[in-house]
Amino acid sequence: MAHHNFKSITSVPTSKDFIDIILSKTQRKTPTVVHKGYSIDRIRKFYIRKVKFTASNFHERLSKILTEFPRLEEIHPFYADLINVLYSRDHYKLALGNLNTGRNLIDGIAKDMIRMIKFGDTLYRCKTLKRAGLGRMCTLMKKYKASLGYLEQVRQHLSRLPDIDPSARTLLITGYPNVGKSSFINKISRADVEVQNYPGTTKSLFVGHFDFHYHRFQVIDTPGILDQPLEDRNTIEMQAITALAHLNACVLFFIDISETCGFTIKQQVSLFHNLKPLFVNKPLVVVCTKIDIKKPEDVDPDDQKLIKSMLGKNVKIVPMSNVSEEGIHETKLNGCRVLLEQRVGRKKKSTKVNNILNRLSVQYPTPRDKKSRPVCIPESVRAKREGQVPKRIGKTEKELEVENGGPGVYNPDIRKYHLLKNPNWKYDIVPEIVDGKNISDFVDEDIDRKLAELQKEEDEQIRAWEAAKGAMMDADDDLEEEEQENLQAIRTKKSIMKQEQRMTKSMNSARMPRSRVAPKSIQNMENELGSIGLDTKRVRDRSVAAATTRRSRREKRRRADRDDVEMKDENGMEIDAKGARSHSRAPTKKPRNEVGLKDTAAQKRAKKLKQEGEKRWKREARKGAADRRVLDLKPKHLNSGKRGIGKTDWR
């Protein structure tokens, strides 16, 4: 049976909000203006469209409500009975039935109005029929004001219900009020249930979760139950009765043996026997709580006999205290174990086990020779099986740490665990430097060969560098004295520039853009080149020639623009120089609706097909470019209050 998610139900609007939502959507999604030249056939379609659109919106909204609310016949019996207890099954079905009837009536109203509008002969008559149809739909929705309000309250309450999985492994806590049920669920799970020292604190079901042996369990805290007939129990008690009746869980029945809850042991045992029919085929654990106040052996003999009368085939009694936390783990352990045993036993009795066994096969190894290979069990394991505690040799590191000052003071000795050829070497000091030499240099066996190769490689690099340096010096020796001075000046200038560049790069400042740097003139360049002994005549001639070439090109361009030069295009037509550039450009592209159409007739046919294709979405009242857009249908600041002087133009 599917698990229903009550938190996904959307909110149910009131009848007034329902009407405003539908009429506002009709106003926004359908055309609003009837022009003077419309034919009567077009006017009829205009108002038929509004009636259809409004009826379809009512139908969709009501159908969504009816679909999202759970059907009592399709959900788990636990939730069906819980809804009956909390909201009354009859009222719930009656409210949903009213909305279903209203949906069908609105569809009938729409059909009648559309039939009458088709025979309307004037604009006024069609508009009046449309108003009458929408008015009848809104009046009908106003009649279901109580049903919509009731369903909204049910939705809010359903969304606050705990998410209980009826098929999960469950521990169900029950008993009289104020016996320690909520305190126990807070101790063993992640739940946070309110706990007070008076009865009646828990008024609904609460769920917590915990893990046991790699399985997820849910534990349910139920409200307290009083020992009275079923028809006299209120809604709070009936929630606990519903959970006991429908959930397949291990029941933990709590008894306060100290009687500080306000009820005697006799009354609590009587409640247990009255609820026994609900415990059939369920594992049961009787929990004697508040043993920190009163020990089980201090209970009166008569009361002890009453408690022992609760024992049965599948019943266990466990003492527990929430204050001292004595017996909490044992209670949780017993409940989980008996529940798992029952679930495994049911699975073994089912037919699914045979299907699994048919797919399993057991293989027995055959002996390969006549040699005997007995089972080898270590002595420590054998002693443990026989109940003998093996003798400990020495103390643990934890015990030594406690004896020698604790953490931060005691330093564990890890050398005693070293496995060496001679155990006496454990505490020897390993030297690092011997005779001025590093010990690690002599660990490698091939250290001499590697050092020789490294020395040989360094000697070759030194010889190559000296040869290159000698060649450079020989080249410098061929120069004259003046040239050598110039070369030395250049090298000095170069080294200074490198140092300045490094200093500039290390400075934490923004670089100056090139646009801010003053342009260098030809005279500056000649001075700098002349200071280092270079001839500047060729630089001057080259810059003058480049400037002359640029000037001549500009003059030619201006002269060509002034004079009209006769030119011809591809068809032999004469064009002027100004139009020559425009004729060389690519032709303008055609509009997209004319591309691929060879003549005007094909364009008209394509336009007609486009209009035919748009009819469907126009009929569905989709918004088009010609529709009026109303952002605020009822601007209150324009339609309320007295008109003052100078305010008329705003209306």
VONUVO-947133 format. One record per residue (C-alpha): residue in one letter; x, y, z. Coordinates in steps of 0.25 Angstrom, whole numbers, plus 2048, in hexadecimal, padded with zeros to 3 digits. Example, Ala and Ser with C-alpha at 12.3 -4.5 7.8 and 13.67 -1.06 7.14 Angstrom:
2
A8317EE81F
S8377FC81D
//
This chain:
651
M800800800
A80680E7FC
H80B817806
H804825805
N80B832807
F80283B80E
K80C84780E
S80B8487FF
I7FC84C7FF
T7FB85A7FA
S7F3864802
V7E4865800
P7DF8747FD
T7D287A803
S7C687B7FA
K7C988A7F9
D7D78887F5
F7D387D7EC
I7CA8867E4
D7D58917E3
I7DF8887DE
I7D78827D3
L7D188F7CE
S7DE8967CF
K7E488B7C6
T7D988C7BC
Q7DB89B7BB
R7EA89A7B9
K7EA88E7B0
T7DE8917A6
P7DC89D79D
T7D48A97A4
V7D18B3798
V7C58B178E
H7C88BA782
K7BD8C277B
G7BF8BA76E
Y7BD8AC774
S7B38A376D
I7A889C776
D7AF88F774
R7BC894779
I7B589A785
R7AF88D789
K7BC886788
F7C2891790
Y7B988F79C
I7B887F79A
R7C787F79C
K7C68877A9
V7BB87D7AF
K7C38717AA
F7D08767B0
T7CA8797BE
A7C386C7BF
S7D08647BB
N7D786C7C6
F7CD8687D0
H7CD85A7CC
E7DD8597CD
R7DE8607DB
L7D38577E0
S7D984A7DA
K7E684D7E0
I7E084E7EE
L7D98417EC
T7E583A7E7
E7EF83F7F1
F7E683C7FE
P7E882D801
R7DD8237FF
L7DA81B80B
E7D880E803
E7E680F7FD
I7EF813809
H7F380A814
P7E880781E
F7F180D829
Y7F081B822
A7E181881E
D7DD81682D
L7E6822832
I7DF82B828
N7D182582D
V7D682883B
L7DB836839
Y7D183C82F
S7C683282E
R7C5829821
D7B782E81E
H7BA83D81E
Y7C783A816
K7C083280B
L7B483C80B
A7BD848808
L7C48417FD
G7B783D7F7
N7B284B7F7
L7BE8507EF
N7BC8447E5
T7AD8487E4
G7B18577E2
R7BB8537D7
N7B084C7CF
L7A68577D1
I7B08617CC
D7B28597BF
G7A38587BD
I7A28677BF
A7AC86A7B5
K7A68617AB
D7988677AD
M79E8757AB
I7A687279F
R79986C798
M79287979B
I79D882797
K79D87B789
F78F881787
G79288F78C
D78F899781
T7958A6787
L7A28AA78F
Y79A8AD79B
R7938A079C
C79F89879A
K7A68A07A5
T79A89F7AE
L79A88F7AD
K7A988F7AF
R7A78977BC
A79C88E7C0
G7A48827BE
L7B08877C6
G7A788C7D1
R7A087E7D3
M7AE8787D4
C7B38817DE
T7A68807E6
L7A78717E6
M7B58727EC
K7B087B7F7
K7A78707FC
Y7B38677FE
K7BA871807
A7B9867813
S7BE85B80C
L7CB863807
G7CD869815
Y7CC85B81B
L7D6854811
E7E085F813
Q7E085C822
V7E184E81F
R7ED850816
Q7F4859820
H7F284E82B
L7F7843821
S80384A81E
R80784B82C
L80583C82E
P812834831
D81782C825
I81481D82A
D817812821
P80E806824
S8177FC81E
A824800826
R82A7FA832
T82280083D
L82280184C
L815806852
I81580D860
T80780C867
G80280D875
Y7FC81787F
P7FF82687F
N80B82B886
V81281D887
G81F821880
K81C81E871
S82182C86B
S82D82B873
F83181E86E
I82F82185F
N83882E862
K843825868
I84481A85C
S841822850
R84383084A
A83483584D
D832841856
V82583F85D
E820848868
V821842876
Q81A848882
N817842890
Y80884288E
P7FF838886
G7FA83C878
T806843872
T80683A866
K7FA83D85D
S7FD836850
L80782C84A
F81682F84A
V820827842
G82F825844
H83A81D83D
F846815841
D84F80A83B
F8517FC841
H85A7F283B
Y85A7F982E
H84B7FB82D
R84380782E
F838807838
Q82D81183B
V827813849
I81981984B
D815820858
T80681F85A
P7FD828863
G7F9822870
I7ED818871
L7E381787C
D7DC80B880
Q7CE80D87B
P7C5808870
L7C880B862
E7BC81485F
D7C081D86B
R7CE81F866
N7D182D860
T7D9830853
I7E683185A
E7E582385F
M7DF81D852
Q7EC82184B
A7F4817854
I7E980C852
T7EA80E843
A7F980C843
L7F880084C
A7ED7FA842
H7F47FC835
L8037FD837
N80B7F0837
A8157F4842
C81B7EF84F
V8127F585A
L8197FB866
F80F7FC871
F81480587C
I81080388B
D81480D896
I8178058A2
S8198118AB
E80A8158A8
T80F8248A7
C80782589A
G7FA8268A2
F7F581889E
T7F780B8A6
I7FE7FE8A1
K7F07F88A2
Q7EA802898
Q7F680188F
V7F57F188E
S7E67F288C
L7E97FB880
F7F37F187B
H7E97E687B
N7DE7EF874
L7E87F2869
K7EC7E3867
P7E47E185B
L7ED7EC854
F7FA7E4858
V7F67D7850
N8027D3847
K80B7DE84C
P8177DD854
L8157E3862
V81F7E986C
V8197EE87A
V8227F987F
C8227FC88E
T82680B88F
K82B81489A
I83380A8A1
D83C8158A6
I8318198AF
K82C80B8B3
K8337FE8B0
P82C7F28AB
E82F7EA8B7
D8287F58C0
V81B7F38B9
D80F7ED8C1
P80E7DE8BF
D7FF7E08BA
D8047EA8B0
Q8107E08AC
K8057D58A9
L7FE7DF8A0
I80A7E2898
K80E7D4897
S8007D1892
M8037D9885
L80E7CF881
G80B7C6876
K8117BE86A
N8177CB863
V8177D486F
K8247D9876
I8257E2882
V8317EC883
P8347F688E
M838804889
S83B81288E
N83B81E885
V842827890
S84E81D893
E84D817885
E84D80988B
G8477FF882
I845808876
H84F80186D
E8497F3872
T83B7F886F
K83F7FD861
L8477F085F
N83B7E6863
G8317EE85A
C83A7EE84E
R83E7DF84F
V8307DA851
L82B7E2845
L8367DD83C
E8347CF840
Q8257D083D
R8277D682F
V8327CC82C
G8287C1830
R81D7C6827
K8277C781B
K82B7B881D
K81C7B481D
S8197BB810
T81B7B5802
K8267BF7FF
V8307B6807
N82E7AB7FD
N8317B37F1
I83E7B87F7
L8427AA7FC
N8407A47EE
R84B7AE7E9
L8557AA7F3
S85F79E7F2
V8687987FD
Q8767937F8
Y87E788800
P88D7877FD
T89277A7F9
P8A0775800
R8AB7767F6
D8B476C7FE
K8B476380A
K8BB76D813
S8B477281F
R8B2781821
P8AC78382F
V8A5790833
C8AF79A839
I8AA7A3844
P8B37AD84B
E8B57AA85A
S8AF7B885E
V8A27B5856
R8A17A785C
A8A37AD86A
K8997B8868
R88E7AD863
E8917A5870
G88F7B1878
Q89D7B387D
V8A27C187D
P8B07C2877
K8BB7C8880
R8C07D687C
I8CE7D887A
G8D37E687F
K8CB7F287F
T8C47FA873
E8C980786E
K8BC80E874
E8BF808882
L8CE80D881
E8C981B87D
V8C081C889
E8CB818892
N8D582188D
G8CE82E88D
G8C382D882
P8C3833874
G8CD83E871
V8D683987B
Y8D882A878
N8E082886B
P8DE819866
D8EA811863
I8E980C855
R8F7807853
K8F37FA85C
Y8EB7F5850
H8F67F6846
L8FA7E983F
L9097E883E
K9137DD83C
N9197E0849
P90F7E5854
N91A7EC85B
W91A7F684F
K90D7FC852
Y91280785B
D91F80A853
I92181984F
V92281A840
P92D82483C
E92B82E831
I939834830
V94682B831
D95483082F
G94E83D829
K94683581E
N93783381D
I93382581F
S928825815
D93282780A
F93881980C
V92A81280C
D92A8117FD
E9338057F7
D93580D7EA
I93881A7F0
D94781A7EB
R9438177DD
K9388227DD
L94182C7E3
A94B8297D8
E94182B7CD
L93C8387D3
Q94A83E7D4
K94D83A7C6
E9408417C1
E94484E7C9
D95284E7C3
E94C84D7B5
Q9438587B7
I94E8617BD
R95785E7B1
A94C8627A7
W94986F7AF
E9588737AE
A95987079F
A94D87979D
K9528847A5
G96088379E
A959884791
M952891796
M95F89679B
D96689378E
A95B89B786
D95C8A778F
D96B8A778D
D9698A977E
L9628B6780
E96A8C4780
E96B8CC78D
E9608D578A
E9578CA786
Q95A8C3793
E9578CF79B
N9498D0794
L9478C2797
Q94A8C37A6
A9418D07A6
I9358C87A0
R9378BC7AA
T9378C67B6
K92B8CD7B1
K9248BF7AF
S9278BB7BD
I9228C87C2
M9158C67BB
K9138B87C0
Q9158BD7CE
E90B8C87CC
Q9018BF7C6
R9028B57D3
M9018C17DC
T8F48C67D4
K8EE8B87D4
S8F08B77E3
M8E98C47E6
N8DB8C37EB
S8D58CE7E2
A8CC8CE7D5
R8D38CE7C8
M8D18DB7C0
P8C98D97B3
R8D08DB7A6
S8C68E67A3
R8CC8EF7AE
V8DB8ED7AA
A8E08F97A2
P8E38F4794
K8F28F4790
S8F68FD784
I9008FA77A
Q90A904780
N90A8FC78E
M90C8EF786
E9188F677F
N91E8FB78C
E91D8ED793
L9238E5787
G92E8F0786
S9328EF794
I9358E0792
G93D8E3786
L9348DF77B
D9318E576D
T9238EC76D
K9238F075E
R91B8E4759
V9118E5765
R90E8F4761
D90D8F0752
R9038E4755
S8FA8ED75D
V8F98F8753
A8F68EE748
A8EB8E7750
A8E48F5753
T8E58F9745
T8DE8EB740
R8D38ED74A
R8D08FB746
S8D08F7737
R8C68EC73A
R8BC8F6741
E8BD900736
K8B98F572B
R8AD8F1734
R8A88FF735
R8AA902726
A8A28F5722
D8978F972B
R896907724
D897902716
D88B8FA710
V8918EE709
E8898E76FF
M8878D8703
K87E8CD6FE
D8778C2706
E8748B4702
N8688B86F9
G8708C36F2
M8698CE6FA
E8728DA6FD
I8748DD70C
D87C8E8713
A8888E571C
K87F8E8728
G8758DD724
A8808D3720
R8828CF72E
S8738CD731
H8728C5724
S87D8BB729
R8758B8736
A86D8AC738
P85E8AD734
T8548AF73F
K84D8A2745
K83F89F742
P83589F74E
R834891754
N82588F750
E829891741
V835888741
G83387C739
L826881732
K828883723
D81C88D721
T811895728
A807889726
A81088072E
Q81188B739
K80288C73A
R80087D73B
A80B87C746
K80488874E
K7F788174D
L7FD874752
K80387B75E
Q7F5881762
E7EF873761
G7F986E76B
E7F7879775
K7E9877776
R7EA86B780
W7F287378B
K7EA87F789
R7DE87778C
E7E4872799
A7E588179D
R7F488279D
K7F989079E
G7FC897791
A8038A478D
A7F58AB78B
D7F08A7799
R7EF8B27A3
R7F88B17AF
V7F18B47BD
L7FC8B47C8
D7F28B87D3
L7E48B47D1
K7DF8BB7DE
P7E88C77E1
K7E38CB7EF
H7E98D87F0
L7E18DC7E3
N7D38D77E7
S7D28DA7F6
G7D08E67FE
K7CA8F47FB
R7CE8FC7EF
G7D59087F2
I7D89147EA
G7E29117DF
K7E09027E0
T7D69007D5
D7E08FE7CA
W7E68F27D1
R7D98EA7D0
//
